Amino acid sequence: MPGTEAPIGPNDAIKVTKIETFVLKNSWVFVKISTDAGITGWGEMLKDDARACAAGALEVADYLVGKDPRPVTHHWQAIHRGAFYRGGPIKTAISSGIDMALWDITGKCYGVPVYKLLGGPTRERIRVYGEVSEKTGVNAMKVGPGTSRSPSKYIEGQKFVDEIVERFKALREQHGSGVDIAVDFHGAVQPPTALLLVKALEPYHPWFYEEIVQALNVDVMAEIAAKTHIPIATGERIFTKWGFKEILEKRAAHILQPDVCYAGGITELKIIAGMAEAYYSPLAPHNPQGPCSLAASLQIAAAIPNFLIQERGDNEYADLLAKPLPPVANGHRPLPPDPGLGITIDEDKLMAQVGEPSPYRTQLDPDDGSVVDW
């Protein structure tokens, strides 16, 4: 049964034999790498442009098939630097998924979780946020700045701001100070309105503001960040160490949220964490995807010193896993004990969900029909 392969020795030969990709109906994209030792590795990629990512990963077979999968960092460099045009969401997502799968294989080869190969663990358990629950002890959540009329315009008036503040105030009163509540602007609020909101929400103590504006203009984000004492978080649409360099240098965000499925995989997130540590910034990895995304993020959380919290770490993914993850308790998930990423994909369950990905999402302003951010 996949996931139960016996470890092999460091001097034993092993070669990659095949790369396969799977696009699910919800747009999650999985990559599977097989070896001649019967050990397989799994990873995930960008859910936007799902078919492009799936096709691009198959092209890497020309380089990777026939090679030992265990020099993971060497392969990351070869895939990244082998292309003349580098970076970007699709190219980096391809590298990320393959990197994840190679780490999965390597951990299984040696019979240990990936975090043990990265010098970990640095902690005994991993704090998560998602659905606040007495049963699980999760005491951190994230909400959007929603109103009865969404999305927002370039410049909003006082009514818009007041409605958002009232909703957040009610949420804070409901949960009290014992629950950390972040606000995700989702890059859909324009700078003048974002600045109004960050100041108006301050009295109710948001935990952090996420993607206060689109990350394409770092100077604008840095300008807003300098005008509030609430930490700013960003990173889900930023790729590789080079993308995060400017964010850190300009203090545009205090919390980094790289996504292991398209920021560069486990290899690159470990480096990004090291860069962030020099600026006293923690990581709160982004995760809107499936079980490989969460499992790989947990490996990073276990191996770095400056980890803050894991997004959607309370997901169980029972519809895709052969064996459940260790359950969340007291707001934390235990360190994954099993080799590699610590999960086993049930391929029958996976194949039942393979199909055409979700279509592009277009958001229109209900007042004039113009295209706006969502």
SULHU-V134385 format. One record per backbone hydrogen bond with DSSP energy under -1.0 kcal/mol. NH is the residue of the N-H (numbers start at 1). CO is the residue of the C=O. E is the energy in kcal/mol with one decimal. If there is no record, write none. Layout:
NH/CO/E  NH/CO/E
This chain:
4/1/-1.7  8/109/-2.6  12/9/-1.4  16/67/-2.5  17/34/-2.7  18/34/-1.2  20/32/-2.7  22/30/-2.5  24/28/-2.9  25/353/-2.5  27/24/-2.2  30/22/-2.9  31/43/-2.4  32/20/-3.1  33/41/-2.7  34/18/-2.5  36/15/-2.1  38/35/-1.4  41/33/-2.4  43/31/-2.1  45/29/-2.1  53/49/-2.1  54/50/-2.4  55/51/-2.4  56/52/-2.4  57/53/-2.2  58/54/-1.1  59/55/-1.0  61/58/-1.4  62/59/-1.3  63/60/-1.3  64/60/-2.7  65/61/-1.9  66/16/-2.8  67/64/-2.2  72/70/-2.5  75/71/-2.1  76/72/-2.3  77/73/-2.3  78/74/-2.3  79/75/-2.6  80/76/-2.5  81/77/-3.0  82/78/-1.2  92/88/-2.1  93/89/-1.8  94/90/-2.1  95/91/-1.8  96/92/-2.4  97/93/-2.6  98/94/-2.0  99/95/-2.6  100/96/-2.6  101/97/-2.0  102/98/-2.4  103/99/-2.4  104/100/-2.1  105/101/-2.2  106/102/-2.6  107/103/-2.7  108/104/-1.8  109/105/-2.5  110/106/-1.7  112/107/-2.2  114/340/-2.1  116/113/-1.2  117/114/-1.4  120/115/-2.7  122/302/-3.0  126/333/-2.3  128/331/-2.1  129/310/-2.4  130/140/-1.9  133/138/-1.2  137/133/-1.7  141/180/-2.7  143/182/-2.4  146/144/-1.8  161/157/-1.5  162/158/-3.1  163/159/-2.1  164/160/-1.7  165/161/-2.4  166/162/-2.6  167/163/-1.9  168/164/-2.2  169/165/-2.8  170/166/-2.1  171/167/-1.8  172/168/-2.6  173/169/-2.3  174/170/-1.9  175/171/-2.1  176/172/-2.7  180/139/-2.4  182/141/-2.6  183/208/-2.6  184/143/-3.2  185/210/-2.6  187/211/-2.3  188/185/-2.0  194/190/-2.6  195/191/-2.4  196/192/-1.4  197/193/-2.4  198/194/-2.6  199/195/-1.3  200/196/-2.1  201/197/-2.3  204/201/-2.2  205/202/-2.1  207/181/-3.0  209/231/-2.6  210/183/-3.2  211/233/-2.6  221/217/-1.4  222/218/-2.6  223/219/-2.0  224/220/-1.8  225/221/-2.7  226/222/-1.7  227/224/-1.8  228/225/-1.2  233/209/-3.3  234/255/-1.9  238/235/-1.7  240/263/-1.6  243/239/-1.1  244/240/-1.3  245/241/-1.1  248/244/-2.2  249/245/-2.5  250/246/-2.3  252/247/-2.0  254/232/-2.7  255/232/-2.3  256/282/-2.4  257/234/-2.3  262/259/-1.6  263/259/-2.0  269/265/-2.3  270/266/-1.9  272/268/-2.7  273/269/-2.4  274/270/-1.4  275/271/-2.2  276/272/-2.6  277/273/-2.1  278/274/-1.0  279/276/-1.5  280/277/-1.6  281/276/-2.5  283/306/-2.6  284/256/-2.7  286/258/-1.4  294/290/-1.9  295/291/-2.8  296/292/-2.8  297/293/-2.0  298/294/-2.4  299/295/-1.6  300/296/-1.7  301/297/-2.7  302/298/-2.0  303/300/-1.1  304/300/-1.5  308/283/-3.3  310/127/-1.9  311/285/-1.4  312/129/-1.1  313/310/-1.2  315/312/-1.3  320/317/-1.9  321/317/-1.3  322/344/-2.8  329/332/-2.9  331/136/-3.2  332/329/-1.8  333/126/-3.0  340/112/-2.3  342/339/-1.7  346/320/-2.7  350/346/-2.3  351/347/-2.7  352/348/-1.4  353/350/-1.8  355/23/-2.0  365/370/-3.0  369/365/-2.8  372/363/-2.5
